[in-house]
């Protein structure tokens, strides 16, 4: 499974959405992406990529696209 597939799967599994809904998805665009859903998504991503995200990055993670920007930071080393 590629990193992009892992990333997408975390969203799909956490929010019970389709891959077609991912592009442009933002925090609170769907009812499942509330504060509790957000932490579930972060936990799924940390597990999938074997990382521990910084608190500031968790707060800044406000969209599907922004999450990819954050995960490619050197401290996480995820490549898409």
Phi, psi and omega in degrees: 000130180286166178297323178295320178295320177297316180299309180299318183296325178299317177294313184299314181289317184292316186259357181053054179237176178262163179299328180296339181273355188287311185299126180084359181293132180235158177309131179070010172292330178236153183298330181292336180266067172258193183297321179290316177299324180299314181291328175294319177297314180300316179299319179295319179291319178298320179291315182298321184256003179055050180231170172232114185281144177290146181304316180298322179290325177297319179292320181287343183287088186241007177200164177303314182292318180297324178300319178295320177300318182290319185289341178275359177301148183307326183291341178256324174068023179277132179245133178252000000 
